[in-house]
Amino acid sequence: MWLLLILLQAAVLPAQLCEAPGEAAAVRALSARLLGLAADLARDPDPSVYLALRLAGDHDLHGEERYLARLQDAFQHRYGRSLQAALRPHTAPHSHPQQDAVATEHSTRAEAEWPETGRLALYLLGLRATCPPPEPGPQRSLVTWLKYYLEEDWAGSRQHGHPLTSYYQYSLGVLALCVHRKRVREEVIRRLLAAEHHGRFGHAGGSTVDTEAVAALAFACLERERLVGARLAAELRAATHRARRRMVEAQGRDGFFGNVYSTPWAMQVFIATNACRMQLAYGRAMAALLENLDAFTTTATMAQALPVLHGRSYLDIASMHCREEPDTLTPISPELLPEMPGNMTVRLVVECPEPRCPQHRLYDRPVPAPAGASLLDVLRAAAVQGPHNFTFDTQDTPQGPFLNRVLGLEARQQKRSYWQLLTAPSTSLQMGVADYRPHDGETLILRLSEW
């Protein structure tokens, strides 16, 4: 009898010991704030938000159900048809071949123009975390789409190729298939293993931690779910251990793995590999995270932090069982930021690398703006400030506006380029243009970079 009790206790202790110690009230408040933001119909639904709500210890089951319905509506528009139907040319009776060719080209481009590997992967993870589970039919179609993306989202050979999106999204795709217990083609897995072995997860000026962590989660899942042979499983296990060791070695004096926003991803690796109890690095990271909870102000960043604060990783989704859940969470409505009196001046710099831009520094001007304004507000102020014309465009994403064009120069995923946001001299901002609020006298740099 005592032995049975010990075994049962061992089965539940790991998740509890990975939680934020003695901070249940603060973590619950963060969950309630995320729930309040999720209820805002003006915000596009984000699968990672739903995942964070499902992995929490307390729930608002009706609120989660409403959010899932919004997600399903959003994804049904793009993935409501089977992959074969979406890519098959349609020819109506008595039609005009030339017009049909144009229409088919437009339809195919609209349906499968660019892989949404990461976003679809997160949605599939969310469906797996749903209680009761949704109908399996639509999920099978989504799995087919994701497998298709993992083939389309690659250019070149295994050794010298790369994803068209990013290794981060590619790893999420493998992880989602694994959590659904779907076999992944060995070539797809070996592409990630080769990238890990050769250190290809980084990009210019950015942290590799989040990408390496998602890849390690995918490796750990494939091994745990026994979806690969013994030899490949041993390679995946070794790669996971290497990734975790690099995280420990690179942990900063502040306790973060990379930065405050990439740290939760790294912590998921420790939870998924049952190392959160044994590694002092995990405890230091948790303490640093708890001291900086005010850094998580957007739905995207809250969704990153909450699973580990509850001692959970995305691998826990694979073993979730529908049972009675505490329906006790009440949303906290988002607070409006107080208006700050006065004005500020921010120096705005735009840089573009040679040889694309021989001039290199394309813009360098002080920009007056109201105190407390966001970076997006500063860009808008620069656009109406003469006589030096400043132009920019943003693209709406579930995480907020994404800067994609500055002074006519477009950052294109196909070209593996993006507009990096920095504060002088070279500190990368870990927030979007609508979230970051510069201070008076700060120098902000928009740098066209490659990843």
Secondary structure, 3 states (H helix, E strand, C coil): CHHHHHHHHHHHHHHHHCCCCCCHHHHHHHHHHHHHHHCCCCCCCCHHHHHHHHCCCCCCHHHHHHHHHHHHHHHHHHHCCCHHHHHCCCCCCCCCHHHHHHHHHHHHHHHHCCCCHHHHHHHHHHHHCCCCCCCHHHHHHHHHHHHHHHHHCCECCCCCCECCCCHHHHHHHHHHHHHCCCCCCHHHHHHHHHHHHCCCCCCCCCCCHHHHHHHHHHHHHHHHCCCCCHHHHHHHHHHHHHHHHHHHHHCCCCCCCCCCCCHHHHHHHHHHCCCCCCCHHHHHHHHHHHHCHHHCCCHHHHHHHHHHHCCCCHHHHHHCCCCCCCCCCCCCCCCCCCCCCCEEEEEEEEECCCCCCCCCEEEEEEEEEECCCCHHHHHHHHHCCCCCCCCEEEEEECCEEEEEEECCEECCHHHCEEEEEEECCCEECCCCCCCCCCCCCCEEEEEEEEC
